[in-house]
Amino acid sequence: MQIAPWRDNLASFLLGPAPARALPARVLDQIAHQQRRGEILIGWMQAVVLAVFAALYHVSPEPLLVDVPFDPVPWALGLYAAFTAIRLIAAHRDRLPFWFVALSVLADVALLMVTIWSFHLQYASVPSFYLKAPALLYVFIFIALRALCYDPRPVVLAGIAGAAGWLVLLGYALAKATPDVITADYFEYMTSYKILPGAEIDKVMSILIVTGLITLAMLRSRRLLARAVADSTAAMELSRFFAPEVAREIAGAAMAIRPGDGVEREAAAMFVDLRGFTRLAGTMAPKALVELLGEYQRRVIAIVQAHRGTINTFLGDGIMITFGATRPSTAYAADALRCAAALIDDLGAWSAARRDQGFAAPGIGIGVAHGPMICGAIGDESRLEYATIGDAVNRAAKLQNQTKAEGVVALTTAATRDLAAAQGYDGGRAGETRPARTVAGVAEPVDLVVIR
């Protein structure tokens, strides 16, 4: 059996599936941003822990031995307060290298251990006295605190430092103890200041086990975060290539989309095309041609979105648009005709301005039709495309071509104009009817309506 597959399978079982591919820099930047925000949160939580420690110290009973030569707790709290302030400032300024984070972890544990060690001084007791202190439980807070970030290294360091710190305190207590202080009787251990080494080792093992479990959980969550951020970034990128509502439908599908999956809706289709683009492509410099196409597309996109339309696809200088197909609407025909009128006005003004400046000024052609359409996936399992198809789509494309024969800018059908009127369209821009016209590719004569 090969070692590498076995190791990969074990890692996948313990940590969850790895991302399908190496994470791009923008995904790593997002993860790093979340990690920096986590460090800020940790800094504020440290300030809260410091305030709790200071409050507990302030309200605790006065020490029995009033002439203690040195009380380390106020000094430890003061130094920790200064360190926490520096850490918070560095975190907010995004200047927190890992060595400083590691130093912060050690400062957390050192504060706790010094506080626990000082108990036997404050209460004039033997060192084994502090081994009974419940304050050891705070070490689990410091370990868990590091889980607010997405880096498991500080968690491991906090756990190891906490275990090592308790072993040092145990060693100090054993070094100061007389032989009769060590016991193997659990009851005697619980009811006196005697030391049961096995019980103290249990505490150390508990710290290490909790550290291991939290580290494992963090490694799993880090992989999950990486996959989630990668998927989220992919969905955001997807929305740049698809209409936002289509991208949401694809990304939010309950199950994998298969070829043939789709829905049927009544909707309107529109085709917009630049006149003479092929001729311009042969005479204009490539950069100027791309700039012209970009200006034209930006204007169309803005107007279509303002009229609740969806850009389905760019066909070179042509654009396919639908209303009510990917985003259900009860006014799809009215929206389409209002959008057509707005496009005529805006693109006409744009073309005139270019002409006045001495630039190429192409005209446009627009065709609008309505009817049942199917929105869904086509292709096969290896290559899918989200498309909107139907007779209305084909008819809109043919009406756009028919504008050349009719010598007009935009055409729709009488049926679409009547439906738009029923949906609230005032019809002022779609008044001229040309009945029973022959349209290339359409079997029956069509009653055409000119959109002025």
LUMKE-403139 format. One line per 5 residues: number of its first residue (from 1); for each residue x, y, z of N, C-alpha, C. Coordinates in steps of 0.02 Angstrom, whole numbers, plus 50000, padded with zeros to 5 digits. Each point is the difference from the previous one (the first is absolute). Example, Ala and Ser with C-alpha at 12.3 -4.5 7.8 and 13.67 -1.06 7.14 Angstrom:
1> 50660:49716:50390:49955:50059:50000:50045:50060:50000  49982:50053:49964:50042:50059:50003:49961:50055:50037
END
This chain:
1> 50043:49940:50000:49957:50060:50000:50044:50062:50000  49983:50048:49959:50039:50061:49996:49988:50043:50061  50054:50034:50022:49994:50041:50061:49963:50065:49987  50016:50033:49944:49972:50066:49986:49923:49999:49998  49968:49954:49962:49926:49999:50001:49972:49986:50069
6> 50032:49956:50039:49977:49985:50067:50005:50063:50044  50055:50036:49993:50009:50062:50039:49948:50052:49980  49987:50006:49934:49951:50048:49977:49930:49983:50024  49984:49935:50000:49934:49978:50024:49992:50014:50074  50053:49988:50039:49997:50014:50071:49991:50074:50013
11> 50038:50041:49963:49994:50073:50008:49930:50023:49981  49972:49971:49948:49932:50019:49979:49949:49979:50053  50011:49941:50032:49954:49977:50052:50003:50045:50061  50061:50019:50020:50008:50040:50061:49984:50073:49989  50021:50027:49943:49996:50072:49989:49946:50021:49952
16> 49969:49952:49965:49951:50017:49949:50033:50006:49932  49961:50000:49947:50029:50004:49932:50040:50064:49991  50056:49992:49966:50041:50059:49984:49969:50037:49941  50015:50065:49992:49975:50035:49940:50021:49964:49937  49957:50005:49949:50012:49962:49939:50064:50023:49964
21> 50021:50061:50012:50060:50025:49966:50034:50051:50046  50060:50018:49980:50036:50050:50039:49960:50065:50002  49997:50029:50060:49959:50060:50008:50035:50060:49966  49961:50038:49961:50030:50060:49968:50016:50053:50052  50042:50047:49980:50024:50052:50047:49942:50039:50030
26> 49947:50015:49961:49945:50040:50027:49962:49963:50055  49997:49932:49995:49968:49961:50052:50043:50000:50063  50065:49991:49991:50046:50003:50058:49997:50068:50033  49992:50053:49961:49995:50067:50029:49937:50007:50042  49945:49970:49978:49938:50003:50039:50007:49962:50066
31> 50032:49942:49997:50011:49961:50061:50046:50039:50048  50052:50031:49973:50046:50040:50042:49963:50059:50030  49954:50030:49963:49960:50056:50026:49958:49977:50059  49968:49942:49994:49960:49974:50055:50044:49983:50060  50061:49977:49987:50046:49984:50054:50021:50063:50037
36> 50011:50054:49963:50018:50063:50032:49943:50026:50044  49939:49993:49976:49942:50021:50041:49995:49957:50062  50017:49936:49994:49999:49956:50058:50051:50021:50052  50059:50023:49978:50051:50023:50047:49976:50062:50037  49963:50044:49967:49972:50058:50034:49951:49979:50054
41> 49957:49951:49983:49951:49975:50049:50036:49968:50059  50053:49963:49986:50038:49969:50055:50029:50053:50046  50025:50054:49970:50028:50054:50041:49949:50029:50048  49940:50012:49976:49948:50028:50043:49978:49949:50053  49999:49936:49982:49982:49949:50050:50054:49995:50053
46> 50063:50009:49980:50054:50001:50050:49990:50058:50049  49978:50057:49974:49987:50057:50044:49944:49984:50049  49949:49963:49977:49946:49980:50046:50026:49953:50054  50041:49950:49979:50029:49954:50049:50042:50038:50051  50039:50049:49977:50041:50040:50045:49956:50037:50050
51> 49944:50028:49976:49955:50036:50046:49970:49952:50051  49984:49938:49979:49972:49951:50047:50052:49982:50053  50063:49988:49978:50053:49984:50047:50010:50057:50051  50001:50061:49974:50011:50057:50045:49942:50007:50050  49939:49989:49976:49942:50005:50045:50002:49946:50053
56> 50016:49938:49981:50003:49946:50048:50055:50012:50052  50056:50027:49977:50054:50014:50047:49980:50055:50049  49963:50049:49973:49980:50057:50042:49950:49979:50055  49954:49954:49983:49948:49981:50048:50019:49940:50042  50058:49968:49985:50019:49941:50039:50019:50022:50071
61> 49993:49953:50049:50017:50018:50070:50072:50020:50007  50012:50041:50050:50069:50022:50013:50042:49941:50020  50063:49999:49980:50045:49944:50018:50008:49996:50076  50010:49937:50022:50006:49989:50072:50066:50028:50026  50050:49998:49957:50065:50024:50021:50010:50070:49970
66> 49994:50050:50042:49998:50068:49975:50069:50026:49979  50053:49969:50024:50066:50026:49984:50035:49958:49947  49960:49979:49948:50030:49963:49944:50051:50046:49966  50062:49976:49991:50052:50045:49973:49986:50023:49929  49966:49958:49960:49989:50019:49931:49936:49967:49975
71> 49954:50040:49973:49938:49974:49971:50005:50008:49924  50010:49945:49964:50012:50006:49928:49937:50015:49958  49940:49990:50027:49940:50005:49960:49990:50070:49971  50004:50054:50041:49991:50067:49970:50051:50014:49945  50062:49978:50010:50050:50010:49948:49982:49961:49936
76> 49978:49937:50010:49982:49959:49941:49941:50030:49964  49950:50025:50038:49941:50030:49968:50019:50064:49963  50044:50040:50030:50021:50062:49968:50038:49988:49935  50048:49953:50003:50038:49984:49939:49954:49970:49947  49954:49958:50021:49954:49969:49952:49954:50053:49969
81> 49979:50049:50040:49958:50053:49973:50037:50040:49946  50063:50016:50013:50040:50037:49951:50010:49958:49937  50014:49936:50010:50011:49956:49942:49936:49993:49959  49942:49994:50034:49937:49993:49965:49984:50062:49959  50014:50058:50028:49988:50063:49963:50043:50003:49937
86> 50064:49982:50007:50044:50000:49942:49975:49950:49947  49977:49942:50024:49976:49949:49953:49938:50024:49963  49955:50032:50035:49939:50025:49968:50016:50053:49947  50045:50045:50016:50020:50052:49952:50031:49967:49938  50045:49951:50012:50032:49966:49943:49950:49962:49958
91> 49950:49969:50032:49949:49962:49963:49958:50047:49958  49980:50057:50027:49959:50047:49962:50040:50031:49943  50065:50005:50007:50042:50027:49947:50026:49946:49952  49976:49938:50011:50020:49944:49957:50075:49990:50001  50030:50008:50059:50072:49990:50009:50012:49952:50057
96> 49976:49938:49991:50004:49951:50053:50034:49937:49973  50067:49998:50000:50035:49941:49975:49989:49940:50046  50015:49941:49975:49986:49940:50039:50041:49998:50065  50061:50026:49997:50041:49997:50062:49967:50041:50055  49965:50054:49981:49966:50040:50051:49938:49963:50026
101> 49966:49964:49955:49943:49960:50021:50023:49946:50048  50057:49967:49984:50027:49948:50045:50018:50030:50067  50030:50059:50000:50017:50033:50062:49937:50016:50040  49946:50018:49966:49937:50014:50033:49973:49937:50034  50005:49944:49966:49978:49936:50029:50038:49986:50064
106> 50066:50007:49997:50041:49987:50059:49983:50049:50056  49984:50062:49982:49982:50050:50051:49935:49980:50035  49951:49974:49961:49938:49976:50030:50013:49947:50053  50038:49949:49980:50012:49945:50046:50043:50022:50058  50049:50042:49987:50043:50024:50054:49960:50039:50052
111> 49954:50043:49978:49958:50037:50047:49961:49952:50044  49971:49949:49970:49960:49952:50038:50043:49962:50050  50057:49976:49978:50042:49959:50044:50029:50041:50057  50021:50061:49985:50026:50043:50054:49945:50015:50051  49939:50012:49975:49945:50013:50046:49987:49940:50044
116> 49999:49940:49970:49988:49939:50040:50057:49989:50049  50062:50009:49978:50057:49989:50044:49999:50048:50060  49973:50060:49989:50001:50050:50055:49950:49984:50055  49954:49953:49987:49949:49985:50051:50031:49977:50066  50052:49959:49995:50028:49974:50063:50037:50055:50038
121> 50022:50053:49964:50030:50056:50035:49947:50042:50034  49945:50014:49964:49948:50042:50027:49968:49970:50062  49994:49934:50001:49965:49967:50055:50047:49963:50047  50065:50016:49994:50050:49974:50046:49994:49925:50009  49999:49965:49944:49991:49928:50001:50057:49967:49963
126> 50000:49934:50001:50050:49961:49964:49985:50004:49925  50052:49989:49957:49988:50005:49928:49945:49953:49974  49992:49941:50032:49949:49954:49977:49930:50030:50005  49993:50053:50038:49936:50034:50007:49973:50023:49932  50045:50028:49957:49975:50028:49937:49980:49946:49950
131> 50021:49937:50013:49980:49946:49953:49925:49986:50004  49968:50023:50053:49927:49991:50006:49961:50057:49968  50035:50050:49974:49966:50061:49976:49959:49984:49937  49936:50019:50000:49959:49991:49939:50021:50047:49943  50044:50048:50015:50021:50047:49949:50035:49965:49941
136> 50022:49937:50011:50030:49963:49944:49952:49995:49941  49935:50001:50014:49951:49994:49946:50005:50056:49950  50030:50056:50021:50008:50056:49953:50046:49982:49942  50042:49949:50009:50045:49981:49946:49959:49976:49939  49942:49970:50013:49958:49978:49945:49969:50060:49963
141> 49989:50054:50038:49976:50062:49968:50053:50027:49953  50062:50000:50022:50054:50027:49958:50011:49956:49938  49991:49935:50008:50007:49955:49942:49943:50012:49951  49938:50003:50027:49941:50010:49956:50002:50069:49968  50028:50049:50036:50004:50068:49973:50037:50000:49933
146> 50050:49959:49993:50040:49998:49939:49961:49968:49942  49946:49966:50015:49959:49970:49947:49959:50053:49963  49999:50062:50025:49964:50053:49965:50035:50020:49936  50063:49978:49993:50036:50013:49939:50002:49935:49960  50026:50002:49939:50000:49941:49958:50069:49967:49995
151> 50044:50018:50046:50067:49971:50001:50005:49953:50060  50010:49935:49990:50002:49953:50057:50065:50005:50041  50051:50032:49974:50064:50001:50036:49994:50034:50069  49967:50057:50006:49993:50029:50068:49961:49955:50048  49953:49961:49975:49963:49953:50044:50048:49948:50027
156> 50040:49971:49956:50049:49949:50022:50048:50031:50049  50024:50059:49986:50048:50033:50044:49969:50014:50068  49937:50023:50001:49967:50014:50064:49991:49936:50040  49981:49944:49967:49992:49937:50036:50065:49975:50029  50053:50002:49958:50065:49976:50024:50025:50044:50057
161> 49993:50066:49992:50022:50046:50052:49961:49990:50065  49934:49989:49994:49959:49988:50059:50020:49936:50036  50011:49945:49962:50022:49937:50030:50069:50008:50032  50045:50033:49964:50068:50009:50027:49998:50044:50062  49959:50053:49998:49995:50044:50058:49975:49963:50062
166> 49951:49956:49991:49974:49963:50058:50052:49949:50025  50037:49970:49954:50054:49955:50021:50053:50037:50040  50015:50062:49980:50049:50040:50038:49973:50014:50070  49937:50019:50005:49970:50013:50066:50000:49936:50042  49984:49943:49968:50002:49936:50036:50070:49985:50024
171> 50050:50010:49955:50069:49987:50019:50022:50044:50058  49979:50064:49998:50018:50045:50056:49969:49977:50065  49936:49979:49997:49966:49977:50060:50033:49937:50027  50020:49954:49955:50033:49938:50022:50068:50015:50030  50035:50049:49969:50067:50017:50026:49996:50029:50070
176> 49947:50036:50015:49992:50032:50065:49965:49955:50051  49976:49942:49977:49960:49957:50044:50043:49952:50040  49978:49983:50058:50031:49947:50039:49972:49933:49977  50034:49945:50014:49977:49935:49976:49928:49983:50020  49978:50022:50058:49933:49981:50022:49945:50040:49964
181> 50019:50050:49959:49950:50040:49964:49975:49961:49938  50040:49954:49975:49981:49962:49940:49958:49940:50023  49944:49988:49967:49954:49947:50020:49976:49963:49938  49974:49940:50011:49967:49961:49948:49926:49992:50016  49978:50030:50054:49930:49995:50022:49960:50059:49972
186> 49951:49985:49958:49962:50053:49967:49959:50040:50051  49971:49966:50050:49961:50036:50050:50044:50047:50040  50059:49976:50018:50046:50042:50038:50022:50060:49957  50009:49987:49936:50019:50054:49954:49946:50053:49996  49937:49979:49999:49946:50048:49993:49986:50038:50064
191> 50018:49974:50056:49981:50032:50064:50061:50031:50035  50056:50008:49965:50058:50029:50031:50042:50035:49947  50060:50023:50022:50045:50032:49953:50050:49950:49971  49987:49936:50008:50047:49950:49974:49994:49995:49924  50053:49974:49971:50006:49998:49927:49990:49928:49975
196> 49956:49992:49953:49990:49936:49965:50028:50009:49929  50061:49978:49987:50031:50013:49934:49957:49977:49942  49967:49943:50007:49958:49975:49946:49943:50048:49982  49971:50033:50051:49946:50047:49987:50026:50061:49961  50060:50022:50018:50029:50058:49964:50018:49982:49928
201> 50023:49939:49990:50014:49978:49932:49935:49995:49960  49946:49980:50033:49934:50000:49966:49982:50070:49974  50015:50051:50041:49986:50068:49978:50041:50018:49938  50063:49981:50001:50043:50014:49942:49974:49963:49939  49980:49936:50009:49974:49962:49943:49936:50031:49974
206> 49957:50026:50045:49938:50032:49979:50015:50062:49957  50050:50039:50021:50018:50059:49961:50023:49980:49930  50042:49948:49996:50027:49979:49936:49946:49969:49955  49955:49962:50030:49946:49969:49960:49953:50053:49972  49981:50048:50043:49957:50054:49976:50035:50040:49945
211> 50065:50012:50009:50038:50035:49948:49999:49961:49934  50010:49934:50004:49998:49960:49940:49933:50001:49965  49946:49996:50040:49933:50000:49970:49984:50067:49967  50017:50055:50035:49987:50066:49970:50043:50010:49938  50062:49976:50002:50043:50007:49941:49971:49961:49941
216> 49976:49939:50013:49970:49960:49947:49938:50036:49972  49959:50027:50045:49940:50036:49978:50019:50061:49958  50054:50034:50020:50022:50059:49962:50026:49981:49931  50038:49945:49997:50025:49978:49935:49943:49981:49954  49949:49968:50028:49941:49982:49960:49963:50063:49977
221> 49991:50047:50047:49964:50061:49983:50040:50043:49951  50066:49996:50004:50041:50039:49953:49992:49973:49929  49999:49934:49994:49988:49971:49934:49930:50018:49975  49951:49996:50046:49932:50018:49980:49997:50073:49980  50034:50044:50038:50002:50071:49983:50031:50010:49931
226> 50055:49964:49987:50034:50007:49935:49953:49981:49943  49964:49944:50010:49953:49979:49947:49943:50049:49994  49975:50025:50058:49943:50047:49997:50020:50066:49967  50059:50026:50017:50023:50062:49969:50012:49990:49926  50029:49942:49982:50012:49986:49929:49933:49996:49963
231> 49951:49966:50030:49934:49995:49967:49966:50068:49995  50007:50039:50054:49969:50067:50000:50033:50044:49947  50066:49996:49995:50035:50039:49949:49981:49978:49930  49993:49933:49992:49979:49974:49934:49930:50025:49983  49956:50001:50051:49931:50024:49988:50001:50074:49981
236> 50042:50040:50033:50005:50071:49983:50026:50009:49930  50051:49960:49982:50026:50004:49932:49947:49977:49950  49961:49949:50020:49948:49975:49956:49949:50054:49984  49985:50043:50049:49950:50052:49989:50025:50052:49950  50065:50002:49987:50026:50046:49950:49991:49972:49929
241> 49993:49934:49995:49991:49969:49935:49927:49983:49986  49960:49997:50053:49928:49987:49993:49962:50058:50031  49937:50004:49983:49957:50047:50035:49998:49982:50073  49997:50049:50046:50002:49984:50072:49948:49948:50021  49939:50005:49973:49948:49952:50020:50016:49930:49975
246> 50032:49995:49941:50021:49934:49974:50056:49972:50043  50048:50042:50018:50055:49978:50043:49974:49976:50067  49951:50036:50029:49972:49978:50064:49964:49933:49993  49966:49991:49944:49964:49937:49990:50049:49942:49993  50055:50011:49964:50050:49947:49992:50034:49986:50066
251> 50023:50052:50034:50038:49991:50062:49955:49973:50056  49936:50017:49999:49955:49980:50055:49959:49938:49985  50015:49965:49945:49962:49940:49983:50008:49948:50054  49944:49969:50020:50002:49950:50053:50039:49938:49979  49998:49984:49936:50037:49943:49973:50037:50022:49938
256> 50049:49960:49978:50038:50016:49941:49954:50008:49940  50011:50054:49962:49959:50012:49941:50020:49952:49945  49950:49970:49968:50012:49951:49948:49973:50026:49933  50027:49974:49945:49973:50021:49935:49925:49987:49996  49964:50048:49975:49928:49993:49994:49961:50030:50057
261> 50034:50015:50056:49965:50033:50056:49981:50071:49980  49939:50019:50011:49979:50067:49981:49928:50013:50019  49979:50062:49992:49931:50020:50014:49972:50037:49940  49935:49995:49991:49967:50035:49944:49962:50060:50027  50009:50057:49968:49966:50061:50021:49979:50040:49938
266> 49947:50041:50010:49982:50050:49950:50046:50060:50010  50032:50022:49946:50049:50053:50006:50007:50035:49933  50040:50052:50000:50015:50037:49938:50075:49995:49986  50017:49997:49935:50069:49997:49979:50016:50061:49957  50062:50023:50004:50022:50057:49961:50069:49987:49973
271> 50011:50018:49937:50067:49998:49971:50019:50071:49979  50060:50020:50020:50027:50066:49981:50064:49987:49960  50007:50037:49946:50058:49988:49956:50026:50067:49974  50066:50005:49995:50030:50060:49970:50000:49993:49924  49980:50052:49966:50000:50000:49927:50070:50016:49972
276> 50021:49961:49951:50064:50013:49967:50061:49982:50041  49992:49958:50051:50057:49984:50043:50053:49960:49962  49977:49955:49956:50048:49960:49962:50044:50045:49957  49969:50050:49969:50039:50046:49959:50049:50040:50043  49976:50022:50058:50044:50039:50044:50058:49958:50024
281> 49988:49935:50012:50054:49956:50024:50057:49996:49949  49984:50011:49937:50052:49997:49949:50036:50065:49989  49976:50055:50030:50030:50065:49988:50028:50033:50063  49976:49981:50058:50022:50031:50063:50058:49962:50031  50042:50036:50037:50053:49968:50038:49968:49956:50054
286> 50031:49942:50016:49970:49955:50049:49983:50033:50067  50045:50043:50025:49987:50033:50064:49939:50046:49996  49995:50038:49945:49943:50045:49992:49936:49960:49992  50004:49943:49967:49941:49958:49991:49976:49972:50066  50046:49978:50042:49982:49973:50066:49971:50055:50043
291> 50028:50060:49997:49973:50056:50040:49929:50017:49978  49987:50000:49934:49933:50013:49975:49951:49947:50025  50021:49937:49996:49956:49946:50023:49987:50005:50075  50051:50018:50038:49992:50008:50072:49951:50055:50018  50006:50058:49966:49954:50056:50013:49928:49978:49986
296> 49991:49968:49943:49933:49977:49980:49971:49951:50050  50039:49951:50020:49976:49948:50046:49985:50029:50069  50042:50046:50024:49987:50030:50066:49934:50038:50000  49986:50035:49947:49936:50038:49996:49941:49952:49998  50006:49947:49961:49944:49952:49995:49988:49966:50068
301> 50053:49978:50032:49993:49965:50065:49965:50044:50050  50020:50063:50006:49970:50045:50049:49925:50009:49987  49981:50010:49938:49930:50011:49983:49959:49937:50011  50027:49943:49980:49964:49936:50008:49988:49986:50074  50051:50009:50041:49991:49988:50072:49949:50048:50031
306> 49998:50062:49975:49952:50049:50026:49928:49980:49983  49991:49959:49949:49933:49978:49979:49987:49927:50017  50036:49974:50051:49989:49933:50027:50012:49946:49947  50046:50013:49954:50018:49950:49951:50062:49961:50020  50013:49947:49963:50058:49958:50013:50042:49993:49937
311> 50064:50014:50005:50046:49989:49945:50015:49925:49998  49976:49965:49949:50012:49928:49996:50067:49983:49969  50017:50036:49946:50064:49985:49969:50020:50057:49954  50066:50006:49991:50028:50047:49951:50020:49961:49938  49978:50023:49944:50014:49966:49936:50042:50046:49957
316> 50061:50014:50022:50041:50049:49965:49970:50069:50010  49975:50030:49946:49967:50064:50007:49925:49993:50014  49976:49939:50001:49930:49987:50016:49991:49982:50073  49941:50016:50027:49986:49985:50070:49931:49968:50004  49995:49943:50034:49936:49968:50013:49976:50018:50070
321> 49939:50023:50004:49971:50024:50064:49932:49967:50010  49984:49984:50061:49933:49974:50015:49970:50039:50058  49934:49999:50002:49961:50033:50053:49950:49948:50026  50006:49984:50065:49954:49953:50030:50019:49927:49991  50057:49986:49970:50020:49930:49989:50038:49972:50060
326> 50056:50030:50016:50039:49977:50058:49975:50032:50065  49964:50056:49994:49972:50034:50058:49926:50011:49986  49955:49959:50027:49929:50004:49983:49972:50071:50009  49957:50020:49953:49971:50067:50001:49930:49996:49971  49957:50046:50022:49932:50006:49973:49995:50057:49949
331> 50056:50034:49987:50000:50056:49953:50057:49994:49951  50016:49938:49981:50059:49988:49959:49996:50033:49931  49941:49998:49968:49993:50030:49933:50005:50076:50005  49967:50030:50050:50003:50072:50009:50071:50022:50015  50035:49963:50043:50070:50016:50016:50043:49998:49937
336> 49988:49949:49958:50041:49992:49939:49991:50059:49953  49938:50022:49989:49988:50055:49954:50025:50067:50028  49992:50009:50065:50028:50061:50031:50076:50000:49993  50030:49942:50010:50073:49994:49994:50022:50014:49928  49963:49975:49952:50017:50011:49929:49999:50075:49985
341> 49949:50035:50024:49997:50073:49988:50059:50036:50033  50017:49979:50061:50056:50032:50035:50066:49986:49963  50008:49940:49973:50060:49984:49962:50005:50042:49937  49943:50009:49966:50000:50041:49939:50024:50071:50016  49974:50028:50054:50018:50069:50018:50073:50005:50019
346> 50022:49955:50045:50068:50006:50027:50052:49984:49947  49991:49945:49964:50049:49981:49950:49999:50047:49940  49941:50029:49986:49997:50050:49947:50040:50062:50018  49993:50023:50063:50038:50058:50023:50075:49984:50001  50017:49940:50021:50070:49978:50002:50030:50000:49930
351> 49963:49973:49952:50024:49997:49931:50008:50071:49971  49952:50044:50014:50005:50069:49975:50060:50035:50030  50013:49989:50065:50058:50032:50032:50065:49976:49969  50004:49936:49986:50061:49973:49968:50009:50030:49930  49945:50007:49965:50003:50028:49932:50026:50072:50002
356> 49974:50039:50048:50022:50070:50007:50074:50005:50017  50026:49949:50034:50071:50001:50019:50045:49969:49947  49969:49978:49945:50039:49973:49945:50016:49926:50007  49966:49965:50046:50012:49929:50009:49947:49960:49963  50014:49935:49992:49952:49955:49970:49936:50000:50042
361> 49942:50004:49965:49936:50006:50035:49951:49948:49973  50004:49937:50024:49956:49949:49975:49928:50009:50024  49953:49976:49960:49931:50000:50021:49984:49935:50036  49936:49990:50017:49980:49940:50036:49938:49970:49968  49987:49937:50016:49939:49967:49983:49974:49961:50060
366> 49934:50003:50013:49971:49968:50059:49939:49961:49978  49994:49938:50025:49941:49960:49989:49973:49974:50066  49934:50003:50010:49969:49979:50063:49941:49953:49984  49997:49944:50036:49944:49953:49993:49987:49968:50067  49942:49970:50009:49983:49968:50063:49973:49930:49987
371> 49997:49960:50054:49973:49933:49994:50030:49955:50053  49983:49936:50000:50028:49953:50048:50074:49987:49986  50040:49998:50053:50071:49985:49994:50020:49950:50053  50053:49964:49986:50028:49953:50049:50068:50025:50020  50010:50008:50066:50065:50021:50027:50031:49941:50036
376> 50058:49979:49979:50032:49943:50034:50065:49981:49968  50025:49942:50021:50066:49976:49979:49995:49959:49936  50045:50013:49955:50007:49960:49940:50072:49977:49995  50012:49948:49960:50067:49972:49993:50002:49930:50027  50058:49979:50027:50005:49936:50034:50034:50010:50067
381> 50012:49945:50037:50026:50005:50068:50069:50033:50002  50038:49995:49946:50068:50028:50000:50001:50073:49979  49947:50025:49968:50000:50069:49977:49928:50025:49996  49981:50041:50047:49932:50027:50003:49999:50074:49983  49943:50021:49975:49988:50071:49988:49930:50016:50022
386> 49993:50055:50035:49933:50021:50023:49971:50045:49945  49945:49977:49971:49973:50034:49941:49926:50013:50008  49975:50048:49961:49928:50014:49995:49981:49988:49927  49956:49953:49989:49982:49980:49932:49924:50001:49992  49979:50004:49938:49928:50000:49984:49987:50037:49936
391> 49939:49992:49973:49983:50033:49937:50004:50076:50005  49983:50027:50059:50002:50073:50008:50071:50026:49993  50049:49962:50024:50070:50020:49993:50020:50003:49927  49982:49947:49963:50016:49999:49928:49965:50057:49963  49938:50012:50019:49961:50051:49966:50029:50069:50013
396> 50022:50014:50062:50031:50065:50015:50062:50010:49958  50041:49947:49991:50060:50006:49959:49982:50015:49927  49947:49969:49976:49980:50011:49930:49970:50070:49991  49965:50025:50052:49973:50068:49996:50056:50052:49998  50053:49985:50037:50058:50046:49999:50030:50002:49930
401> 50005:49943:49968:50025:50000:49931:49951:50035:49952  49935:49994:50015:49949:50029:49957:50001:50076:50001  50029:50030:50052:50003:50073:50003:50037:50028:49940  50048:49963:49973:50037:50024:49941:49953:50004:49940  49960:49948:49990:49953:49999:49944:49946:50053:50007
406> 49979:50014:50061:49947:50048:50012:50027:50072:50004  50066:50007:50005:50029:50066:50004:49985:50036:50065  49996:49962:50055:49985:50030:50066:50053:49977:50050  49996:50028:50060:50048:49982:50052:49977:49941:50041  49935:49998:50017:49975:49948:50045:49932:49975:49979
411> 49990:49934:50008:49937:49969:49982:49977:49953:50056  49934:49995:50006:49969:49949:50042:49939:49975:49962  49961:49958:50031:49939:49975:49967:49939:50034:50031  49945:49998:49963:49938:50029:50026:49978:49964:50064  50011:49934:50001:49980:49962:50060:50040:50021:50061
416> 50065:50012:49990:50042:50022:50056:49981:50070:50022  49985:50044:49950:49979:50068:50018:49935:49999:50039  49952:49958:49980:49936:49996:50035:50008:49973:50071  50043:49950:50007:50013:49972:50067:50033:50053:50044  50047:50037:49972:50034:50053:50039:49950:50052:50022
421> 49952:50018:49957:49949:50048:50018:49958:49974:50058  49984:49936:49999:49962:49970:50055:50041:49999:50065  50066:50003:49993:50043:50000:50060:50020:50070:50022  49970:50052:49968:50012:50068:50022:50041:50043:49954  50020:49973:49942:50039:50040:49952:49954:50048:49963
426> 50020:50064:49996:49954:50050:49970:49998:49996:49924  50047:49966:49968:49998:49989:49929:50018:50060:49957  50022:50055:50030:50014:50060:49961:50058:49992:49952  50048:49957:50015:50058:49991:49956:49991:49942:49952  49946:49962:50008:49988:49942:49957:49932:50008:49967
431> 49994:50049:49956:49935:50016:49971:49990:49977:49929  50052:49998:49960:49992:49983:49929:49998:49925:49990  49946:49976:49971:49992:49928:49986:50011:49987:49926  50038:49947:49984:50010:49979:49931:49975:49928:49995  49937:49992:49978:49968:49934:50003:50026:49952:49948
436> 49995:49936:50018:50014:49944:49955:50065:50007:49962  50054:50014:50037:50066:50006:49969:50034:49932:49998  50037:49989:49948:50039:49938:49994:50068:50010:50034  50013:49958:50049:50062:50003:50038:50041:49938:49983  50062:50010:49981:50044:49944:49982:50006:49951:50058
441> 49986:49936:49985:50005:49948:50051:49936:49987:50037  49948:50040:49988:49935:49991:50033:49950:49978:49947  49966:49944:50013:49957:49970:49948:49940:50044:49984  49968:50026:50050:49938:50038:49991:50014:50076:49998  49960:50039:49964:50007:50073:50003:49992:50026:50071
446> 50034:50054:50016:50001:50026:50068:49977:50073:49998  49955:50017:50047:49981:50070:50008:50055:50035:50040  50038:50043:49968:50055:50033:50032:49980:50067:50028  50033:50021:50053:49990:50066:50031:50069:50034:50006  50003:50061:49974:50063:50038:50002:50004:50036:50067
451> 50058:49992:50034:50014:50039:50061:50042:50060:49979  49972:50059:50008:50033:50060:49976:50056:50021:50049
END
